[in-house]
Amino acid sequence: MHQASEEIRRRLMSRGSAEGVEKTRRYFREPVTTYGCSSSDAKAVTEELAPTLKRDLGQTLIVAGELIEAGVLEEQWVATALLAKVKRQLTAEHVDQVDDWIDSLTNWASVDTFCTQIVNALVEGKPETVGRLRGWAASPSRWRRRAAAVSLVPTARRGMMLQDVFGVADVLMEDRDDLVQKGVGWLLKEASKRHQGEVREYLLGWRDRAPALVLRYASEKLPLGQRILKTRA
């Protein structure tokens, strides 16, 4: 293991507690491996150790990979924060590596943090990678499917790539997993802030097929009288 990875792990463990572990686990339905640190603890450790990597992409990728693949919540937060410091250096050559890491993200917090910060930077920098997201949207893995949606959330919030947003949403609109439903609903809600009419029309087309949770989340920012909700029988 890289020296920086070992030091990050040591510092996170020193900041954790049994009480913190129990508190953190209450946020998740699925089992989560955690030291019981807060997000501010993870941020502090990142800032303490980031200078040792000197924004070197190769070293950062090694350390981030070790932390992500270990599967510990706080280590994945730190890995994402380190990658965020070099994300503008990522290219299409790194898409396969990022894709592999998705399988090590097994809770909504790690998925959302990594995808909105790192995957989104790749998607906006290399729009051709959106095809990868559509592949994730069709995956049997709930986390890949959620990742497909949330990776585009910052893009949708800025009013960009609307047709790509709809293309990913198309694959997810009838998903039966509530965490995926919340992810695609969040994506469309963000898109509606800049494209209110287009998103409303899109939701109208799905009203009879999409789960009520998706429609409710997606409609939250629409004017009250224009929200698209499930029609009661």
N, C-alpha and C positions, 0 to 999 in steps of 0.2 A: 504494500500500500504506500502511496505517496506520503511524504512527511507531512504535507499540509493537510491531507485527509485525516491522518492520525491525530493531528493537533486539533482540528475542528471537532472531531469526535470527542476527544478528551475534554475540551472546553464546554461542549454541549452537555455532556454527562455530568460535569461538575455543577452546572446550573439547574439540572433537573431535580425532581423530588418525587417520592411516592404519591404525595398529595397532588402534585401537578399531573402525574400520569392519569390518576383517576378523573381529574377535572377535564383533561384533554379528551379522554376516551368517551366522555358523555356527549361529545359533539358528533359522534359517528355511530352508525348502526353496525358497520363492519368492523372486524378486528383491526386495530391500529398499533403499530410498534412505535413507541414514543419514549422520550426521556422525561417528559413532563415539563418541557421548557415553554416559555411564552414566545410569541412571534418577535417581541422586542429583544429577547435573549438571542434568538437566531440572527436578528439584524446586527446586534452588537458583535457577535462572533464573526459574522461576515466582514464587518468593517475592520475588525482586528487582524484578520488573516488575509484579506484581499490584497493588501500591499505586497505580500510575499510572492504573489503570482504575477505582479507587475503587468496585469492585463495581457499576459502572454496567452494567446489562444490555445496553443498546443497543451500547455501545462493546465490551463483551466479546464479543457475538455477531459483530461485524465482525471483530475480531482473531482470534477462534477460527476463524471461517469461512476467513479467509485462510490460517491455518496448516494447518488440516485439508486444504483443497483443494490445497495445495502438494505433499502426498504424502510429506513427510519424516517418518520415524518419530519423532524427538525433538520436532519441531514439533507433531505430533499429540498427543504426551504432554502438552506444555505447554498446548495448546488445551483438552484434557480437564480438566486441573487448574484452569485459569482458569474454565471453565464450571462446575466443581464448586462454586466459590465463590458462584455466583449461581443454582444449579440450583433452589432453592426459588422463584425468580421465574419459572421456565418455566411456560408454560400450554399448553393445547391448540392455541393459535395458532402455537406453535413446532414442532409435530410435523412439518409438511411440511419445514421447514428441516433438522431433525435427520435426517429420512428421506433428503434429498438428500445429506447428508454421508456417509451409510453407503457410498455408492459410491466415496468417496475413501479408505476404509479397506481396505487390500489385504494385511493380514497379521494373524495371530491376536493379536498383542500389542496392536495399535492397536484392533482390534475389541473385545477383551475389556475393555480399560481404559475405552474410551468407553461401551460398552454397560452394563457393571456400574455405572458411576458416573452417567452422564447419562441414557441411555435408561431405565434402571431408575427413576430419580427421576420421569420423566414417566409411566411405567406405573403406579407406585404412587400418584402424585398424581391421575392421570386414568385409572382402570381401563378406560375405554372404548377407550383406545389399544391394548389387547391385540389387537384386531382387526388392527391394523397389523402386529403381530408374526406373526400367522398368515399374512399376505400375504408377509412376508419368508421364512417357512418354505417357501413354495411357489416361491420365486424360483429361476431358473437360476444365480444367483450363489452360490458357496459361502460367501462372506463374509456375505451377507444371511441365508443359512440358519443359519450359526453365530451371527450376531447375534440371531436370533429366540430361540435357546435361552439364550445367556448373558445376555441382557437381563433375564431373570427369575431368575437365580441368587441374587442377594441376597434377593429376595422369597421364593424357595423355602427359603432357609436360615433365614428367620424363621418358616417354617411358614404363610405366607400364600398365598392365591390358588391353592390346589392344583388346582382344576378347570381354571383357566387354564393352569397348568403342564402338565397332562395334555393339554389342547387343543392347545398348541403342539407338545408331544412327539409327539402322534398323527401330525402331518404329517411328522415327521423320523425316526421310528423305523426306517424301511427305507432311509434315505439311504445311498448307496454311498461317499460322501466321508469319509475317516477323520477329518478335522478337524471335520466336522459331527457325526460319530458321537461324538467326544470331547466336543463341546459339549453334546449332548443327554444323554449319559451323566453329565456333570458336573451338569447341571440336576437330573436325577432323583436323583442321589446326595445333593445338598443337600436336596432335598425329603424324602428318607428319614430325615433326622436328626430330623424332627418328626412324620413320618407313615410310620413304618416299615411297618405293616401294609398301608396303602393302596398304597404304592409297590410292595411285594412282589406284591400281587395284580395291579397294573397290569403289572408285568414278566412275571408268569406268562401273562397274556393275549397277550403279544407274543413269548414265548419261541421259537416256531417260525418267526417271520418276521424278527425284529430281528437285525442283525449281532451276532456274538459280542462285538465291542469295546464296543458300546453296553451290552449286558447286564453285561459285566465292570465297566465304569466305574460304572454305575448301582447295582450290588450291593455296592460296596466297603464301605459303612458298615452293611450288614446283618449280623446275626450269622452266623458262618461256616457253620453248618448250614442257613441260610435263604437263602443267596445264589442268585440265579437265573442260571444259566449255560447256555450252549448245550448241548443234548443231543447227544451224539456218536452218529453213525449206527452 
